[in-house]
Amino acid sequence: MASLRQRKGSRGKEASPAAEGQSQQSNCCTHHHPDKVLQGDWSWGAIIWTSVGWSVSVGLGLLCSIYVATLHENDLWFSNIKEVEREISFRTECGLYYSYYKQMLQAPSIQEGLSELIHDNLTESRRTINLLQRMNIYQEVFLSILYRLLPLQAYLEPVYFYIYTVFSLQAVYVIALYLTAWLLSGSWLAGTLTGVWYILNRVDTTRVEFTISLRENWSLPFFALQVTAITCYLRPQLSTFQQKVMVWLMYVTTLCFCLTWQFNQFILLVQALVIYTLDCGDLLTTTQVTTLYLVQVSGLLSVWLLQFCNSMILGSLALSFVVAALFVRHWQSALKTGGLLVRLARVLLHSVLVLLLTFIINYLTKKALQLRSDEHIFKFIKSKFALGPTRDFDASLYLCEEAFGRLPLDTMERLAGTLLLYPYIPTVLLLSGTLAVAVLHNLRPKGGAADEKRGAAAAFRPDVAYNLLHTVLYGLLAFSTMRMKYIWTGHMCAVAAYGVCGTELWTLLLRALRCDTKVLLRFVRYAVPLLMMGWLYYKFWPKLMEELSELREFYDPDTVELMTWISTKTPKQAVFAGSMQLLAGIKLCTGRVLTNHPHYEDKDLRERTRQIMDGPGENDPDLIPASHPRFCEAIKTDAEAYTALFTKTFQNKTFYVYRLKKKRKKSAKTSSEPGAKQ
């Protein structure tokens, strides 16, 4: 298969992995705090300071996008390889998604291109499917329309317009994380440290340079923007107009996030649990909770409409949970009354009712809609945690992939190597303890001046509380499934930077040392992040330069030969069967009809993909050898049982292609179906 070989004249050295309505606490940056601009302070000092912060954010975002674009070019020599090699570099499902961008550009008109996607009969043979309903490919449609309308054809090739757009979203991602850290800490130095950490931990924060079309590379920048909007919305002292702006921004970013990734419902479910926990702890107002829930519902329902009433969205656990939470909250109005033990008991009962109603709503919805599109994901979860069959075919397809295993321990070593882990852990632990105290105080009955005084001391900022629970829950998700770490590690940079540049950790430390003064606090909050960035520059800048100097070249002659043969020697109506990963490339490079593909969110496609039986015992510890040899190996022996049905039509070092012989019938003709074996 594909390999990256060293270019002639370049140094033959592998890249180093290391190159990869509550009170708010005052802080010492109030003179130049972003709140001052939000509240209408347009003094020259505030304007200049804020402008510098915004300029740094844009600079870091551009630096990140240029960095990953350069790595992509250097690894593949993308500008020098042939078009078929460029397309082959879009591996597995990335190739499938990019093929629809290519298909839209090759259509005679935008209208005909959209019609072909809505009535597609090439992606799955003998079926006509609506791709806009089945898959999250609105981004490919939007880009193809934009490319056709803008005067870019003479200056920029379609593939570069596509990949540069994805790389540009990395800039958006970094800017969103930067703003979140800035809002939390009150200092744009926190945002700067966040951007530096994101870039230095590239191996664990993104994989965009080699999986360009992957849905998460489109959606996570919008999710980061949504978190930024939520953080700003939960800040106190916003005007009514500013709150409305934040609500609309939350809705738009939630819509874009959900529209670009099929796993949106599971990410939003975790976020809904964060909101629910904050509500139970009396850390958010009723208006804030209801607004955040309705933003999620509005985003999901908007995507449901745009995806031609995709039933998988209506049957999502996220939607069922939000409906259940709102319903129980409305009818259990006495939740936040009574003594501490009474309120804890009511919270427990409330949670049980919400979970019970969630599963009832979800079960009834799926029964009514006859929905089974996402059942493979629940099979995977059950098998992963030994709660169900461990030899289920659909679950095994995920469990055999390293990306769906647990988070490797060497991830923590890499994060510690860039100093990210060291401030992150104490920040989370300290904030968790403070949050627990604040929640217990909120649940206690109020009364008297002494209680009010203790309440002011125990008050916990809702924006900080949200980001704390966000990083904790998504961190647990990342530890359980490695692929989900990319949701966690970026936000982890913002939380760690807040710990370094915020007031909470330093105030506690300085009080313990009995030297808590405003001057010293301000000095520490500026000096420590500057020293850390200086050390990171000293340690990693030479490694980054060395990594960027490594020049490789895409090299996969066997796949190029296969795709060229298919394009020139087979009819356009030929149907190909084979591995899902290879078929996605065949769809992109040749436009031939497929039997299956890597987008697995469809029951009928999963049934078609299933080539083996699980056996009578789904959890049998012992596997019994089959009475017949493996098909992919046996067919190469040219035994009579196989030559009677198949004819070898192509062979190289990696691939074998066989054509299914036609059945001789007088009354009807049947088409042949080549099968590509690897």
C-alpha positions, -999 to 999 in steps of 0.1 A, spaced: 0 0 0 10 36 3 43 47 18 62 79 23 97 78 10 125 102 14 130 127 -14 163 127 -31 187 153 -15 168 156 18 180 143 51 170 108 58 157 112 93 123 105 108 104 133 123 106 135 161 73 126 178 79 155 203 76 179 174 42 169 172 -264 357 380 -236 349 405 -206 370 416 -174 369 398 -140 369 415 -120 400 409 -87 397 391 -57 419 387 -63 426 350 -95 446 354 -79 477 338 -76 458 305 -101 430 310 -123 421 279 -153 428 301 -144 465 300 -150 466 262 -181 445 266 -195 470 291 -187 499 268 -153 510 281 -138 524 249 -108 541 265 -76 541 245 -59 517 269 -87 491 267 -89 494 229 -52 490 223 -49 461 248 -78 443 233 -66 449 198 -32 434 206 -49 404 221 -71 399 190 -41 403 167 -21 377 186 -50 353 183 -53 357 146 -15 353 143 -15 321 162 -44 307 142 -27 315 109 6 300 122 -12 268 131 -29 265 97 3 272 78 21 247 100 -2 218 93 -5 227 56 33 227 53 35 193 70 9 179 46 29 192 16 63 180 29 50 145 38 34 139 4 50 164 -20 14 171 -28 22 199 -53 43 176 -74 24 143 -76 -2 133 -102 -39 139 -97 -46 102 -91 -19 101 -64 -35 131 -48 -68 114 -47 -54 81 -34 -39 101 -5 -75 107 7 -76 74 26 -107 54 36 -138 75 43 -119 107 35 -119 96 -1 -156 89 -1 -164 124 12 -141 141 -12 -156 122 -41 -188 141 -36 -170 174 -38 -154 162 -71 -188 149 -83 -204 183 -77 -177 201 -96 -179 177 -126 -217 181 -128 -230 202 -158 -247 226 -133 -252 231 -96 -288 220 -99 -279 187 -117 -251 181 -92 -275 184 -63 -300 162 -81 -273 135 -85 -266 136 -48 -302 134 -38 -308 105 -62 -275 87 -60 -272 52 -75 -234 49 -76 -225 47 -39 -245 15 -33 -252 -7 -62 -289 -16 -69 -300 12 -45 -309 49 -50 -301 69 -18 -303 105 -8 -267 113 2 -277 147 17 -299 127 41 -276 98 47 -243 115 51 -229 148 65 -216 162 32 -231 197 32 -196 211 36 -186 195 3 -217 208 -14 -211 243 0 -174 244 -11 -182 231 -46 -208 258 -51 -185 284 -37 -157 273 -60 -179 274 -91 -192 309 -82 -160 326 -72 -134 336 -99 -108 311 -86 -105 285 -113 -76 303 -131 -56 306 -98 -64 277 -76 -70 240 -83 -102 225 -68 -82 202 -45 -62 231 -31 -94 251 -25 -107 221 -5 -77 214 16 -68 250 23 -104 255 36 -99 226 61 -65 239 71 -81 274 76 -106 259 100 -76 250 122 -70 287 125 -106 291 136 -101 263 161 -71 279 177 -88 313 179 -118 298 196 -96 281 222 -76 313 226 -108 334 233 -121 308 258 -89 310 278 -89 348 276 -125 350 288 -118 326 317 -86 342 329 -90 379 319 -56 379 302 -48 372 266 -15 357 277 -36 327 286 -49 326 250 -13 328 237 -2 299 259 -33 280 248 -23 284 211 13 275 217 3 243 236 -22 234 208 5 236 182 33 218 202 9 190 211 -3 186 175 1 148 176 -26 147 203 -47 178 194 -54 172 157 -47 148 128 -59 171 101 -27 169 81 -32 133 71 -70 129 75 -82 161 58 -117 152 49 -125 135 82 -158 149 96 -142 159 130 -118 182 112 -148 202 100 -169 200 131 -146 205 161 -137 241 152 -174 250 153 -177 231 186 -149 251 200 -166 283 189 -198 271 206 -179 266 239 -165 301 236 -200 315 230 -213 295 260 -184 308 282 -192 344 272 -230 338 277 -225 326 312 -205 356 323 -222 381 345 -232 417 337 -239 411 300 -265 434 285 -297 420 270 -284 427 235 -251 409 242 -270 379 256 -291 377 225 -260 379 203 -244 351 223 -275 329 220 -276 333 182 -239 326 180 -244 294 201 -272 284 178 -253 290 146 -222 272 159 -242 243 172 -260 240 138 -226 240 119 -212 214 143 -242 191 140 -244 195 103 -208 184 97 -204 153 119 -227 122 122 -215 116 158 -229 150 169 -257 135 190 -232 117 213 -211 148 218 -242 169 226 -254 143 250 -222 148 271 -227 185 269 -263 182 280 -251 162 310 -228 191 319 -257 215 317 -279 192 338 -252 188 365 -248 226 367 -285 229 370 -287 204 399 -259 222 417 -278 255 414 -250 271 395 -271 284 366 -303 303 365 -335 288 351 -332 311 321 -297 300 313 -305 263 316 -336 265 294 -317 286 268 -288 262 266 -311 232 263 -332 249 236 -301 259 216 -292 222 215 -328 212 205 -330 239 178 -296 229 163 -306 192 161 -340 199 146 -325 223 121 -301 196 110 -331 172 109 -348 195 84 -317 201 63 -310 163 61 -345 156 47 -360 145 80 -332 121 89 -348 99 115 -315 91 133 -316 127 147 -351 123 162 -340 90 177 -309 105 193 -302 101 230 -293 138 232 -327 149 220 -345 125 243 -324 135 273 -331 173 268 -368 167 264 -369 145 295 -348 170 315 -371 200 305 -402 180 312 -392 167 347 -378 201 356 -411 218 348 -432 194 368 -408 190 398 -407 227 408 -398 219 444 -364 205 435 -345 235 450 -363 237 483 -358 222 517 -328 213 538 -295 198 525 -305 161 529 -339 168 515 -325 185 485 -299 158 479 -326 132 479 -347 153 455 -318 157 432 -313 119 432 -350 113 425 -349 140 398 -320 123 381 -336 89 382 -368 103 367 -349 121 339 -328 90 330 -359 68 331 -379 92 309 -350 96 285 -349 58 278 -387 56 275 -388 85 250 -359 71 231 -373 36 229 -408 48 218 -393 71 192 -372 44 177 -401 19 177 -424 45 160 -398 54 134 -385 18 130 -350 33 135 -319 11 136 -294 33 120 -273 39 151 -277 5 168 -241 -5 158 -228 23 180 -246 10 211 -234 -25 203 -199 -11 202 -204 6 236 -218 -26 251 -190 -48 238 -163 -23 248 -174 -24 284 -184 -60 284 -221 -52 288 -232 -72 258 -221 -96 231 -183 -94 226 -182 -111 192 -208 -90 175 -198 -83 139 -206 -46 139 -189 -40 173 -158 -60 162 -153 -37 132 -148 -8 157 -130 -27 185 -103 -41 161 -93 -5 153 -67 11 176 -85 45 174 -115 30 193 -94 15 221 -85 31 254 -62 62 255 -25 50 255 -5 60 285 22 76 263 -2 103 256 2 116 291 40 115 287 38 137 256 14 161 273 37 163 303 67 169 280 52 202 268 44 212 304 7 210 296 -2 183 321 15 199 351 -8 230 355 -38 211 341 -40 185 369 -38 209 399 -62 234 382 -88 207 377 -83 193 412 -85 227 429 -115 239 409 -133 206 415 -128 210 453 -140 246 452 -170 236 430 -180 209 455 -179 234 483 -200 259 463 -226 232 454 -230 221 490 -234 257 500 -260 262 473 -280 232 484 -281 243 520 -310 265 531 -302 302 531 -308 327 560 -291 354 579 -262 378 572 -236 352 581 -250 329 554 -249 357 528 -213 364 537 -204 327 533 -223 326 501 -204 355 486 -171 337 495 -183 303 481 -198 317 449 -185 299 418 -184 315 384 -208 297 361 -185 301 331 -157 284 350 -180 257 363 -191 249 328 -156 246 314 -145 225 344 -172 199 339 -167 201 302 -130 191 305 -137 164 331 -165 146 312 -148 149 278 -116 138 294 -133 106 307 -147 101 272 -112 105 257 -97 79 282 -124 54 272 -120 59 234 -88 72 220 -105 88 189 -124 111 212 -92 126 226 -93 153 200 -124 168 216 -106 169 250 -70 179 243 -77 212 226 -100 224 255 -74 210 279 -49 236 266 -74 264 275 -81 251 310 -44 247 318 -37 282 305 -65 295 327 -49 278 357 -15 295 349 -29 330 341 -60 331 363 -62 342 399 -75 311 417 -44 289 419 -20 318 425 -42 334 452 -44 301 471 -6 296 468 3 331 478 -21 330 508 -4 298 519 29 315 518 14 346 535 25 370 508 -8 377 491 -5 411 476 -20 425 444 14 436 430 29 401 436 -2 384 422 0 405 390 37 399 387 33 361 390 4 359 366 25 376 339 59 362 347 51 325 349 34 322 315 62 342 298 88 320 314 69 289 303 66 301 267 104 310 268 112 275 279 89 260 253 105 281 226 140 271 237 131 233 238 108 229 208 116 256 182 147 236 168 126 204 167 98 222 148 123 236 123 138 201 119 104 186 114 95 212 88 127 205 69 120 168 64 109 162 28 91 130 18 71 118 -12 39 99 -17 47 65 -31 20 39 -38 26 25 -73 4 -6 -68 -27 14 -59 -20 39 -88 -17 9 -112 -50 -5 -99 -69 28 -102 -55 34 -137 -65 -1 -148 -100 3 -135 -104 37 -152 -92 25 -186 -101 -11 -188 -135 -15 -171 -169 -1 -182 -183 28 -162 -212 7 -151 -190 -19 -135 -198 -28 -99 -169 -34 -74 -169 -53 -42 -140 -54 -17 -128 -38 15 -147 -7 26 -115 13 28 -104 4 -8 -138 9 -23 -139 45 -11 -108 52 -31 -123 34 -61 -153 57 -59 -131 88 -58 -105 79 -84 -127 60 -110 -163 69 -103 -173 32 -105 -203 17 -86 -197 3 -52 -213 -25 -31 -204 -10 3 -184 18 18 -170 31 51 -199 53 61 -216 27 83 -247 46 97 -272 25 78 -287 -9 88 -291 -22 52 -255 -14 44 -243 -31 76 -262 -62 66 -246 -61 31 -211 -56 46 -215 -86 70 -196 -115 53 -195 -139 82 -218 -152 108 -212 -146 145 -221 -182 153 -247 -196 178 -228 -183 209 -220 -146 207 -198 -148 238 -182 -181 233 -146 -179 246 -132 -204 220 -133 -199 183 -138 -230 162 -118 -233 130 -139 -230 99 -144 -261 77 -134 -241 46 -104 -219 38 -105 -181 39 -121 -169 7 -95 -142 -1 -67 -167 1 -85 -197 -15 -95 -178 -46 -58 -172 -54 -52 -210 -57 -72 -212 -89 -91 -242 -76 -118 -255 -99 -146 -245 -74 -135 -208 -78 -125 -207 -114 -160 -219 -123 -173 -186 -108 -145 -161 -110 -121 -149 -137 -89 -131 -127 -87 -99 -147 -59 -79 -128 -30 -86 -105 0 -68 -91 20 -71 -59 -8 -59 -37 -41 -63 -55 -61 -91 -73 -92 -83 -92 -117 -111 -102 -147 -108 -123 -178 -128 -114 -188 -149 -145 -222 -143 -160 -248 -169 -156 -260 -182 -189 -296 -175 -192 -317 -173 -223 -343 -151 -208 -322 -124 -191 -287 -109 -191 -268 -103 -159 -240 -78 -154 -206 -88 -141 -193 -76 -108 -155 -73 -103 -141 -78 -69 -109 -62 -57 -89 -83 -33 -60 -71 -13 
